[in-house]
């Protein structure tokens, strides 16, 4: 029986060395989780044991070190979550390796070609559909469509000591017919930019008439009056019969037309109404008229120039018009018993009855963990510990071999008795 005991011990030590060797081999594998081996003794109806056996190989799901890569499609996962992946057959797998890339069809995949799943971004502007089923994510090269300006803003300080212009009526080509000029760039529905010139004409004390001219077409798109209180604060903006105390005015921009043509014929943009906010403007004696930086919500079309996965799992594209747009959001999975997952190789796992079903959610919520953009989770293998374990396993193997040697010597002595 000593022979079988020693052989079982040698086999167990050999299996332990296999696990240790696998850990060391994957010490540089991103997202790899080290394993330890568990043994159990064997009895056969007597008080003398039959040796040992491998009871289980247990994986350690503690976090590895987060290392920066500055790569847009690299993302490190910390905590209890897993990335959710699907293969070409639709089978679902889970991974901790956030080293993603794009395939020939611009699908977001891992290095083995499995698709990264998440919530799609739909609508205009795109929003994340968190109630949808997770789908394979992609980074399309579709151009970002233009957005027509609907709101704009400009804060001005009109010099209270300015005299009324010497030339009347107002003429945009004659600088003596107005006191000051500012420009707000806006965009139409096709992404064409329009320089909206605002000409300020002082009428009487505390009253200024503003002429808005689209310099692209030369059209006067609105004339309104700004009224100020005795302390120089804007009290209302009047356009025709409309008096707005909220400091806004509506300006209408019409598309350019050609003789005998229509909007459809010449490809002109649609009519648009822009709400211009002058809130915060004042009339003060500062020696000169000044203007703040104008704002507006429109933009020209843009081509995709770069993309990245963010700390919340959202994928955003950056476009040539200096705008960003949502492309999707990576989902995470968590399990009631991660140690019950079945390792499938290629740094992925599959769910089992022991692990329980996957719960799907987003980073920074619940038990799904957190993400770090432009980084990777390194292997959690402790090389120093593994090298010490290797020495212990080697000694165990040698000690069990000595049991066989000793038993052989005893049997040899017995055979030689006469």
Secondary structure, 3 states (H helix, E strand, C coil): CHHHHHHHHHHHHHHHHHHHHHHHHCCCCCCCCCEEEEEEEECCCCCCCCEEEEEEEEECCCCCCEEECCCCCEEEEECCCEEEEECCCCCEEEECCCECEECCCCEEECCCCCEEEEEEEECCCCEECCCCCCEECECCCCCECCECCCEEECCEEEECCCCCCCCCCCCCCCHHHCCEEEEEEEECCCCCEEEEEEEEEEEECCEEEEEEEECCCCEEEEEEEEEECCCCEEEEEEECCEEECCCEEEEEECCCCCCCCCHHHHCCCCCEEEEEECCCCEEECCCCCEECCCEECCECCECEEEEEECCCCEEEEEECCCCEEEEEEECEEECCCHHHCEECCCCEEECCCCCCCCEEECCCCCCCCEEEECEEECCCCCHHHHHHHHHHHHHHHHHHHHHHHHHHHHHHHHHCCC
